[in-house]
């Protein structure tokens, strides 16, 4: 394996990387490697994925997803309720 040193990093970038590492619960080094691998499209499925939108929205369990699917399938979305438009 090779080592890489980054010089003269912008303070905003360092702060963002520290925040990202904290969100992942990992080191700065691991967070940087995760971001670089993801950006270059070489991340493995075993690696922890960046939180992205999930940190805001959360996620569904398989059971939650199945329950939501059943509600959507049972709903009649082609029917318009005129009272909704008044």
N, C-alpha and C positions, 0 to 999 in steps of 0.2 A: 504494500500500500504506500501511497505517496502522501506527503504532507503539503499543505497549502497555507500560506500566510497572506492575509489581506491587509494592506497598508492604507492609512489615511481614510478610514471609513467615516462617512458623514455621521454626525451624532444622532440625527433622526433615524438613520438606518440601524444603528446600534440599539437605540431605545426600542424600536419596533421588533428587532430580533430578540431582545431580552423579553419583551412582552410575549412574543410568539413562543419562545422556549418555556416561559412560565405557564402559558395556556396548555402546552403539550405535557408539562411536567417533566421536562428533559433538560439537558445541558445546552449551552449556546452552540457548542460544536455539533451536537446531534441535530439541533434545530436547523442549523445552517446546511448540514448535509442533506436533511430531508427536503428543504426548500430547493436546493440545487438539483437534486435528483428528480424531484417533481417537475421543475421548470424545464429540465432537459429530457423528460420523458423516459427516464431510466430507473424509476423507483420500482421496487419489487412489491408484490402484494402483501408480503410479510411486514413491511415497514408501516409505521403508524402514519396515517394520512393527515395532512393539514386540516384543521377544523373548518376553515372557510365558512360557508353559510351555516353549517351545522351548529356552530357555536351560538348562533342567534336563534335558530329554529328548533333545535333539538332533533330527535329522531324517533322513528317508529320501531317497536319490536315487531316481530313477525305476526304476533297475535293482534297487535294494534292495527297493522296494515290489513290483515284479513277482515277485521271488524269494520274498518273504514270501507273496504271494497264492498262488503255486503250491504252497507247503508247506501252507497252510491248506486249499486245495482238495483236496489229496491226503490230508490227515488224515481220520480217521474219528472225528468228535466225537460221533456218536450212540452209539458203542460204549462201554460202561462196563467198566473193568477192576476186578474185584472186589478184587484185591490192593491197589489204591490206598486202599481203605476199611478196611484191617485195621491 
